[in-house]
Amino acid sequence: MTTETKSTPVSKTAPAANHIVSLRDDEIHVSESLWTLALRRLRRDYLTLIAIGIVLLLGLLSLLAPVITDALNVSYTRTDNPPFLPIGSQGHVLGTDDLGRDQLARLLYAGRVSLTIATTAAIGSLVIGMSIGVLAGYYQGGPLGFVDDIIMWFVTTLNSIPTLFLLLIVASVLRAQQSALQSSVVVLILILTFLGWTGTMRLVRGETLARRELEYTVAARALGASDTRIMFVHLLPNIFSIIVVTLAIDIGSLILVESALSYLGLGVRPPTPSWGNMLNNAQSFFDRGPHLVVMPGLLIVITVLCLYIIGDGLRDAFDPQASKKVA
């Protein structure tokens, strides 16, 4: 009796059980965070990179003002030089002002003051606006909705007063207490901080309203997370990219506000130089020293323009809809 053994044919197209299928490189998609994508987009935005470089250069030159003035043997307070020396004079690259003070030294020290005031006030108003905005947005419409009502009533009332009049009133009040504050720079920082947070507050409130009912927020609430943890651990980090954009734009805006107040004589008081009060002091000598008006005005324009370009570039870089455009 013959026993026949039948073999089962193996399909040539079916892979073996232990066969590993490899994907081509173009089929592998690596998940990237929003910050990684934003940095990649930012590296391709040459205009924004140039603007960042200019702002960093101006900040570095202002920070190194004592070193630079010592190396050039000039001072922003010394008045033993001839007044109204033009640009390119020997020993004075940018000339001298009406009192014989070196213009380059004054511009460098004025940059320290103007950039410090704008940056400090922008960060301070940003912190206040973030904190109040996330509180108002999170509690809006709930059992504690009166918190949002009170905040919005106060903000609406504050915004109904013309900004210039409000600045003049607060500046006059704080100037009466300036002897206790010891510095017009401190006064100006306080003014700009406590009057500049409302725009950030409205932005953060709107973003909080849009995100408080998303899945990750609902999940955190279901797991027993406190309101404070949800607001400051789950909500704020997810709108931080928008806050970065706001910070860049606010610094540029506050440089203009500081310059305007100093130009009106309500900002930084001489002999402390700022770009604004340098313009104010030079307006009477435009016919004798036009460089005294042109140089601080040019620095204000360049700095503010670069900060607006940076803000616009950061907004595009953090745009979630731009992810499809990145190769």
GIHU-V476302 format. One record per residue. N is the residue number from 0. RES is the residue in three letters. SS is DSSP state (A for helix, B for strand, O for the rest). Layout:
N,RES,SS
N,RES,SS
This chain:
0,MET,O
1,THR,O
2,THR,O
3,GLU,O
4,THR,O
5,LYS,O
6,SER,O
7,THR,O
8,PRO,O
9,VAL,O
10,SER,O
11,LYS,O
12,THR,O
13,ALA,O
14,PRO,O
15,ALA,O
16,ALA,O
17,ASN,O
18,HIS,O
19,ILE,O
20,VAL,O
21,SER,O
22,LEU,O
23,ARG,O
24,ASP,A
25,ASP,A
26,GLU,A
27,ILE,O
28,HIS,O
29,VAL,O
30,SER,O
31,GLU,O
32,SER,O
33,LEU,A
34,TRP,A
35,THR,A
36,LEU,A
37,ALA,A
38,LEU,A
39,ARG,A
40,ARG,A
41,LEU,A
42,ARG,A
43,ARG,A
44,ASP,O
45,TYR,A
46,LEU,A
47,THR,A
48,LEU,A
49,ILE,A
50,ALA,A
51,ILE,A
52,GLY,A
53,ILE,A
54,VAL,A
55,LEU,A
56,LEU,A
57,LEU,A
58,GLY,A
59,LEU,A
60,LEU,A
61,SER,A
62,LEU,A
63,LEU,O
64,ALA,A
65,PRO,A
66,VAL,A
67,ILE,A
68,THR,A
69,ASP,A
70,ALA,A
71,LEU,A
72,ASN,O
73,VAL,O
74,SER,O
75,TYR,O
76,THR,O
77,ARG,O
78,THR,O
79,ASP,O
80,ASN,O
81,PRO,O
82,PRO,O
83,PHE,O
84,LEU,O
85,PRO,O
86,ILE,O
87,GLY,O
88,SER,B
89,GLN,O
90,GLY,O
91,HIS,B
92,VAL,O
93,LEU,O
94,GLY,O
95,THR,B
96,ASP,O
97,ASP,O
98,LEU,O
99,GLY,O
100,ARG,O
101,ASP,B
102,GLN,A
103,LEU,A
104,ALA,A
105,ARG,A
106,LEU,A
107,LEU,A
108,TYR,A
109,ALA,A
110,GLY,A
111,ARG,A
112,VAL,A
113,SER,A
114,LEU,A
115,THR,A
116,ILE,A
117,ALA,A
118,THR,A
119,THR,A
120,ALA,A
121,ALA,A
122,ILE,A
123,GLY,A
124,SER,A
125,LEU,A
126,VAL,A
127,ILE,A
128,GLY,A
129,MET,A
130,SER,A
131,ILE,A
132,GLY,A
133,VAL,A
134,LEU,A
135,ALA,A
136,GLY,A
137,TYR,A
138,TYR,A
139,GLN,O
140,GLY,O
141,GLY,O
142,PRO,O
143,LEU,O
144,GLY,A
145,PHE,A
146,VAL,A
147,ASP,A
148,ASP,A
149,ILE,A
150,ILE,A
151,MET,A
152,TRP,A
153,PHE,A
154,VAL,A
155,THR,A
156,THR,A
157,LEU,A
158,ASN,A
159,SER,A
160,ILE,O
161,PRO,O
162,THR,A
163,LEU,A
164,PHE,A
165,LEU,A
166,LEU,A
167,LEU,A
168,ILE,A
169,VAL,A
170,ALA,A
171,SER,A
172,VAL,A
173,LEU,A
174,ARG,A
175,ALA,A
176,GLN,O
177,GLN,A
178,SER,A
179,ALA,A
180,LEU,A
181,GLN,O
182,SER,O
183,SER,A
184,VAL,A
185,VAL,A
186,VAL,A
187,LEU,A
188,ILE,A
189,LEU,A
190,ILE,A
191,LEU,A
192,THR,A
193,PHE,A
194,LEU,A
195,GLY,O
196,TRP,O
197,THR,A
198,GLY,A
199,THR,A
200,MET,A
201,ARG,A
202,LEU,A
203,VAL,A
204,ARG,A
205,GLY,A
206,GLU,A
207,THR,A
208,LEU,A
209,ALA,A
210,ARG,A
211,ARG,O
212,GLU,O
213,LEU,O
214,GLU,A
215,TYR,A
216,THR,A
217,VAL,A
218,ALA,A
219,ALA,A
220,ARG,A
221,ALA,A
222,LEU,O
223,GLY,O
224,ALA,O
225,SER,O
226,ASP,A
227,THR,A
228,ARG,A
229,ILE,A
230,MET,A
231,PHE,A
232,VAL,A
233,HIS,A
234,LEU,A
235,LEU,A
236,PRO,A
237,ASN,A
238,ILE,A
239,PHE,A
240,SER,A
241,ILE,A
242,ILE,A
243,VAL,A
244,VAL,A
245,THR,A
246,LEU,A
247,ALA,A
248,ILE,A
249,ASP,A
250,ILE,A
251,GLY,A
252,SER,A
253,LEU,A
254,ILE,A
255,LEU,A
256,VAL,A
257,GLU,A
258,SER,A
259,ALA,A
260,LEU,A
261,SER,A
262,TYR,A
263,LEU,O
264,GLY,O
265,LEU,O
266,GLY,O
267,VAL,O
268,ARG,O
269,PRO,O
270,PRO,O
271,THR,O
272,PRO,O
273,SER,O
274,TRP,A
275,GLY,A
276,ASN,A
277,MET,A
278,LEU,A
279,ASN,A
280,ASN,A
281,ALA,A
282,GLN,A
283,SER,A
284,PHE,A
285,PHE,O
286,ASP,O
287,ARG,O
288,GLY,O
289,PRO,O
290,HIS,A
291,LEU,A
292,VAL,A
293,VAL,A
294,MET,A
295,PRO,A
296,GLY,A
297,LEU,A
298,LEU,A
299,ILE,A
300,VAL,A
301,ILE,A
302,THR,A
303,VAL,A
304,LEU,A
305,CYS,A
306,LEU,A
307,TYR,A
308,ILE,A
309,ILE,A
310,GLY,A
311,ASP,A
312,GLY,A
313,LEU,A
314,ARG,A
315,ASP,A
316,ALA,A
317,PHE,O
318,ASP,O
319,PRO,A
320,GLN,A
321,ALA,A
322,SER,A
323,LYS,A
324,LYS,A
325,VAL,O
326,ALA,O
